[in-house]
Amino acid sequence: MAEKTIMLVCAGGMSSSLLVKHMQDAAADAHLHYRIFATGVQSAPDKYAKFHPAVVLVGPQVRFVIDRFRVAMPDVPVQMINMHSYGVMDGPVVLRTARELMGDLPAAEN
């Protein structure tokens, strides 16, 4: 199976960088292989076209773009990251959300 990509979107792509690192660590700990990266709202459409993510997770501070992204990115789930999980940079929880949205959790884990 090809590696899936998870794209996080925040105001400038910087505030989500730490969350990306925590998600990458959680994926590595679980022996999972995902490409996970963050980008800013302005760059998101270009990054979407270039990397074809399987899911787009939007930071709470830019939740106003969700409807627009759902129209522009109709073939993937677009969802806001839980505010608490984002605030505490809970990589494992956000990774689980992404996996659920992509349908990547085995039945026993659901």
Secondary structure, 3 states (H helix, E strand, C coil): CCCEEEEEEECECCCCHHHHHHHHHHHHHCCCCEEEEEEECCCHHHHHHHHCCCEEEECHHHHHHHHHHHHHCCCCCEEECCHHHHHCCCHHHHHHHHHHHHCCCCHHHC
